[in-house]
Amino acid sequence: MNRWLRILKHRWLDEADARRALGPETLKRLQARVAQSERGHSGEIRICVEAGLPLSYLWRNATPRERAVTMFGKLRVWDTEYNNGVLIYLLLAEHAIEIVADRGLNRHVSTEQWRELTAGMADAFRRGDYEGGLTAAVDAVGQMLDRHFPSVGPEANPNELPDAPVVQ
């Protein structure tokens, strides 16, 4: 895509557009879904939805994956005791979906499983069902974490990261 068109597309959308796509009630339900999921395993799940990439990313023609990996670090998803944090990242300007999993979980999950998960999300998003797509993703990641990192009780499973989605 032409660099100037890409910049325009990303600057056209802002945080208000992201918040409209996922209204306040949807954000509350997603936060509750993450909290519920995390009671069954020792992993941490974060959701990040951005309207567009920052201008510095656009100037250097960075990919949505690069931004997702950066947000994985900024949101401290990598900083969990068992290295089993997962970031579910959505970039609205490019309809991009990225899943970034820490090495603890990633060693148990195949590339094909991640592809299937993002394909299901993409189908829901094409229908305009952002909540359904993100809920299904949280549930799928939760099942992976349940299988490989089951909880051994609330005292041994502190909530290491906030459950609320990040929207910007």
N, C-alpha and C positions, 0 to 999 in steps of 0.2 A: 504494500500500500504506500502511496505517496506520503512522505514525511509530513507535509503540511496538512494533508487531509486527516492523517492520524492525530496530529496535534489538535486540530479543530474538533474532531470527534471526542477526544478526551477532555478538552476544555469546555465543551458544550454541556456535559453532564457535571453535576456537583453533588455534594453530600445530600442536598435536599432530594435529588432524584433517587439516590440510594435509599433514603428514609421512606420515600413514597412507595418504592418497590417492596419494602419490608416494614410496614407501619409499626407503631409502638406495641400493639397487641401481639403481632407476629414475633417481634423481638423478645417479648416476655415469654411467649410459648417456647421459642427456640432456647432461651436461657434455661427454662424449666426442663426442657428435654435433655440438654447437656448435663444439668445437675442430676437428673434421674439416671441417665446413662452411667455417669461417673460413680454412682453408688455401687455398681456391680463389678467394677474393675479398678485397677490402680493407675490407669492412664488419665491423660488430660486432653480434652477436645476444645479447640478454639475455632470460632467462625469469624472470618473477616470479609466484609463486603466493601469494595471501593468502587466509586463511580468511574473514576479515571485515574490514570497514572500521573504521578508528579511530573512537572515539566522537565526536570533533570533526567528522568528515565526516558522521556520521549525524545529529547535531544540526542541521546546516545543510542536510540533505537532498541532499548531494553525490552525483553519479553515479559509477558505476565508471569512466567515461571520465576524469573529473576526477582520480581517484586514480591512474589509469594514467599520465596526463600528469605528475602530481607525481612518481611513481616513475621515470619517464623522466628527469626532472631529478635526483632524489636518487641514482640509480644511475649518473649521468653518461653516459647513453647519447647525449645530445646532443653530448658533448665528444669527437667523433672527427674526425680530420684532414679527411676528405672529407664530413663531415656525412651519413654513411650508416649510422648505428646504428639498430637496430630493437629495440623491446621487445615481447615477447609476454607479455601480462598476463592472468591468470586469477583471478577473484574467486569462490571457492567458495560463499559464502553466497547469492549471487544467480545463480550459474551464468553469470556474465558473462565474456565474452572481449573483450579490446581489443588491437589492434595499433597501436602508436605508432611511426611511422617518421620519421626526420629528413628534412629537406627535400631532401637529396641524392638519396635513393632515392624519396621520395614523389612527386617530380615525374615519375618514370618509370612509376609504378604507378597504375592507375585505381582508383576507389572500388569498382567491380565486382570487380576482382581481390582486393582486401582482403575484400570481402563473401564471395566464394567460399571464401577461405582460412578465415575464421572459421566459415562454415557447415560445412565439413568437420570442423573441430575440434569443433564442437557435436555433430555426429553421433557422433563417437568418444566424447565425454564422456558422452553419453546412454547409451551402452553400457557405461560405466564404464571405458573405455580411455583414461585420462589420458595414459599414456606414448605410445600410438599417435597420439593427437591432437596432442600436443606435438612428437613426432618428425616427423610429417607437416608441421607448421607450420615447424619449423626447416628441413626440406628445401625447402619451397616458398620461404621467404624466402631461403635460400641460393641457390636457382636464380635468383631475381630479382637478387640481388647479383652472382652469377657473370656474368649477362648485362650488367649495367650498370657493375659495378665489378670487373672481373677482376683477379686478383692478378698482380703482375709479378715475384714472387719473394719468398722469406721475409725477405730483408734489407730489402726495401721494404714489407713488410707486417707490422709489429709487432702483437702482440696488445695492443690498447689497453685492453681491459676484461676482467674475470674471466669465465670460461666457465661457472662453476657457477651453477645456478639459485638464485634467492633464494626461500626459503619462509618465510612468517611468518603 
